[in-house]
Every structure is written in structure tokens, then in C-alpha cells.
Amino acid sequence: MDTLTTPAYRTISNHEMAEVRQKISNGQNALFALRSFQPGEVIATFSAGTISAEPTYLTVQLGIGKHITLQPEFLQYINHSCDPNVFFNTTTMELVALKPLLPEEELTFFYPSTEWEMTQSFQCYCGAACCLGDIKGAAYLSKEAVSQYRFTDFIQQQLAEQASRKVA
């Protein structure tokens, strides 16, 4: 049982604007803000650590058959939420705040915002009122869900192509 004197997380690494923490109860890592950010503010820039044709659970999709690992690596610890507070802009290679962020707040992003078809789908338990449950990638989202999120340029292109095929 956690008490007020028992820490829920231990710090893994500090990166000036955020730090990776590990939840003691289950070992899950997460990235937490160390300062405030305003909507639209660039939190960090990133680049491709590696580029591969096949996705993994750690990659971000840039195009068909183009998946990158993130540099700096600590950005890989941004977990999923159906009510995200950050966005990976893969055109500008910037991590951007979607909402006001306070120090100690966990950074989260909507995985389908960067992934057309996820290599590892999962059941989401983010607890958000808008939680979608089954997370498989942007290709599987309803029209209503698509209207609620921001997507990378690549995913927007894929969604437009998918919509035009349904009309034809």
C-alpha cells in the first residue's frame, strides 16, 4: 500500500525539461515535465536515431515503410493517452504541447497520431472520458474519433486517401 511517505516513482534520468521516472508498483517508465509549457510551445526537437522499413513498438512512422527511433532516446518514454497533452510533429521534428503542462505532469501522446497500423495493438486504460479502448492505429479510427485528434502530415494523407476510397 502506498502512503504519503512512500514514493510512487523513482527517477531514472533527468533531461533538463523533463525526466524519465519508473513507477515502483509495476516498473513502467514515463516522461514527466520539469517545467511549465503552453499550448503550441516546442518542448523538444528530435531526429531519427535509426530508420527502418518495419515498425516496432518503439518507432514513430514517417511514411509507408519508414519508421524511426527517436533521438533523444528519452522521448520514447512518452506514453499513450486518448486525451494527449503533447504531439510529435514529424514534419518539423518537434515535440509540441497541445495543452498547458505543469511541472510534474506526465507527457502523453495519442499513438495513432503517428501510426497508421500499429505493430502491437493494445487495450487502453488511460481513464480519459474519451478513452477509445482498443488502440490499433489511425487506419481503424471512426470518422468521429478522427475529428477529435491532431495527426502527423503522413497520417492526415493516409486518412484523406482512405476517405476518398470510401466515397468512390
Buried (B, 14 or more C-beta within 10 A) or exposed (E): EEEEEEEEBEEBBEBEBBBBBBEEEEEEBBBBBBEEBEEEEEBBEBEBBEEEEEBEEBBBBBEEEBBBBBBEBBBBBBBBBBBBBBBBBBEEBBBBBBEEBEEEBBBBBBBBBBBBBBBEBEEBEBEEEEBBEEBBBBBBBEEEBBEEBBBBEBBBBBBEEBEEEEEE
